[in-house]
Structures are given as structure tokens and as C-alpha cells.
């Protein structure tokens, strides 16, 4: 999410050690490693945030929300909705 690297491998995609993911800009708590799951996309994926205000979401299209840090607004990634499959949070 905020750790994405478009010019090579994503270092946190396959990282499953216990801990907390925080915003790379302001250190606001975002996700627990307990909510992280393996996914086919090149970015880490989570089912839940640490707190309700950890992130904010803005509708970007009919199938995607832009996910931002709830404190500083840093872009973290997207949450996609796959028709007939429910939410596919990425």
C-alpha cells in the first residue's frame, strides 16, 4: 500500500512477520499483520484496519475506492469490488 514500489519488487507483499503497518509519511497506525492475507496482486492486502479512522476512502470509480491515510492523506492504494465475488481489498 504505502510501501508500493513500481520499479521492482514490492518488499512487503510476502512479508508476514507479526507487527503493525504504519503510514510511511506520518507513522499513523494502519493495519495489523493479523489482517494481512496472501494475494496475487504485487501489493500487500489486508482485510481490516487497526482503527476505524486509520484510513479514509474516496470513490474513484464504480469498482474501486482510493485508500488514503486517515491522518495525513498519503495515498495507500485501492480497494476493489469484484462483481459477484464481494470485496477484493488490495
C-alpha positions as CSV (number, residue, x, y, z in Angstrom):
1,X,0.0,0.0,0.0
2,X,2.1,3.0,1.0
3,X,5.1,0.7,0.6
4,X,4.4,0.1,-3.1
5,X,7.4,0.2,-5.5
6,X,6.6,0.4,-9.1
7,X,10.2,-0.1,-10.3
8,X,10.9,-3.5,-8.9
9,X,9.7,-6.0,-6.3
10,X,7.3,-5.0,-3.6
11,X,9.1,-5.7,-0.4
12,X,6.1,-6.1,1.9
13,X,3.9,-8.3,-0.4
14,X,5.3,-11.6,1.0
15,X,6.2,-10.2,4.5
16,X,4.2,-12.0,7.1
17,X,6.1,-11.3,10.3
18,X,3.9,-10.1,13.3
19,X,3.7,-6.4,13.7
20,X,1.9,-3.2,12.6
21,X,1.9,-1.4,9.3
22,X,2.1,2.3,9.6
23,X,1.9,5.2,7.2
24,X,5.3,5.9,5.5
25,X,4.7,9.6,5.8
26,X,3.3,10.2,9.4
27,X,3.6,6.8,11.2
28,X,-0.2,6.7,11.7
29,X,-1.2,3.0,12.6
30,X,-3.0,1.4,9.6
31,X,-3.0,-2.4,9.6
32,X,-2.1,-5.3,11.8
33,X,-0.2,-8.2,10.3
34,X,-3.0,-10.4,11.6
35,X,-5.3,-8.9,8.9
36,X,-2.8,-9.4,6.1
37,X,-3.5,-12.1,3.5
38,X,-1.7,-13.7,0.6
39,X,-2.9,-12.2,-2.7
40,X,-2.0,-12.4,-6.4
41,X,-1.5,-8.7,-6.8
42,X,2.0,-7.3,-6.4
43,X,0.9,-5.3,-3.3
44,X,0.2,-6.3,0.2
45,X,-3.5,-6.9,1.0
46,X,-5.4,-6.5,4.3
47,X,-8.9,-7.4,5.5
48,X,-9.3,-4.7,8.2
49,X,-7.7,-1.6,9.6
50,X,-6.4,-1.1,13.1
51,X,-9.0,1.6,13.9
52,X,-12.0,2.9,12.1
53,X,-10.1,6.2,11.4
54,X,-6.9,4.5,10.2
55,X,-7.8,5.1,6.6
56,X,-10.2,7.2,4.5
57,X,-11.7,6.0,1.2
58,X,-12.7,8.1,-1.8
59,X,-14.7,6.5,-4.6
60,X,-12.5,6.6,-7.7
61,X,-14.7,4.5,-10.0
62,X,-17.7,2.2,-9.8
63,X,-15.5,-0.7,-8.8
64,X,-12.7,1.0,-6.8
65,X,-12.0,3.2,-3.8
66,X,-8.8,5.2,-3.4
67,X,-7.5,4.4,0.1
68,X,-5.7,7.2,2.0
69,X,-4.0,7.5,5.4
70,X,-6.7,8.7,7.8
71,X,-4.3,11.2,9.3
72,X,-2.2,12.8,6.6
73,X,-3.9,11.7,3.3
74,X,-1.0,9.8,2.0
75,X,-2.1,7.5,-0.9
76,X,-2.0,3.9,0.2
77,X,-3.6,2.0,-2.7
78,X,-7.0,0.9,-3.8
79,X,-9.9,-1.3,-2.6
80,X,-11.6,-3.1,-5.5
81,X,-15.0,-4.6,-5.7
82,X,-15.2,-7.7,-8.0
83,X,-18.7,-8.3,-9.3
84,X,-20.3,-11.4,-7.9
85,X,-17.3,-12.1,-5.7
86,X,-17.7,-9.4,-3.0
87,X,-14.9,-7.2,-1.8
88,X,-11.3,-7.8,-3.0
89,X,-9.3,-5.5,-0.8
90,X,-5.9,-4.6,-2.3
